[in-house]
Amino acid sequence: MPGGRRTAWVPIASAVAVLAGVVAACSTQGTRGTPATTGTPAAQAAPTTQGTRAQQPAPASRPWIEPYDYLAAGGPSPAEVMKATGIRRFTLAFVVSDGACAPVWDNGDPLDGASEEAAIRGIRSAGGEVTVSFGGNGGTKLGLTCDSPEALAGVYQQVISAYRLPAIDVDIEDIEIGSAAARQRIIRALAIVRQRDPGLMISATIAADSNGPEPGGQALITEAAAAGLRIDAWTVMPFDFAGPGTDMAQASVQAAEGLKNDLMSAYHESASAAYRTMGISSMNGVTDTGELVSAADFQVMLRYVLAHHLARFAFWSVNRDMPCTAGSNSNTCSGITQKPYAYTKISVSYSG
């Protein structure tokens, strides 16, 4: 994210059976029924003190529902989005390399004193919390510019400490995911961070087709398991692999099932254990390759997430959760006719 990233893939027909089972288990009102709305999840509770790290919930409680906010795209502040929708968490995108082994936001802003820092303060003042995402599709990757796991871990820790983060996301794409050396560097760096800060929630976000993670992501999972690294939320991005007419609810559920199978194989664990360390990060509206992720598709994915106790649900992005007008920037609207924040509000309705 953002932008096109992948080539087309062919869906597996068995996804129909998987989706039918999920919907039957999760809904009493048909394929796209009314979401559950009980309680306030511990995962989205506001921190008790602004600027201090929030206590982490058990991964198996309720999913962390935290859409991406691409701050460089502009638009309403996260605090304004919170007021309009009730959303409590955001994944802020993206921290990248300054060309060497040092972190900057992907618009070039430094960690301190920039609009991103002000946005984090605003979110916390409104009772919310953030995950900061490293990587994405653009910019220079820290996994490539840092020459050792220790140096990369130091950069991760610099950002964690600067913003007192309860969670980080490592969105590994493009050249970075395709480099065996970069994958090993990231795995070993995350292991160092995990050892220093056992309470930190770590998500790893990877591209997927309808069969599950792409080859680089499969390799990352296998290598992480071999190294003994546990990730709280292996998150697939099941979009930008097909085109118009694709059933994105079916394809997304099938991609998640492929991830589950990869985790079971790599970590030698049960399906139940694999589900609880998984996540889905969709794209609202029209994707880069012309797929349509409708509100109804979104609801199917969220029922799947809740039925199997997945750890995380995200989407790209809050900035796009607006109707389009002619000539609009695809980072600031969804490509469809919709009400403002329609997808964000669906997410909130499922989170309680």
Disulfide bonds with the S-S distance in Angstrom:
Cys101-Cys146 2.00
Cys324-Cys333 1.90
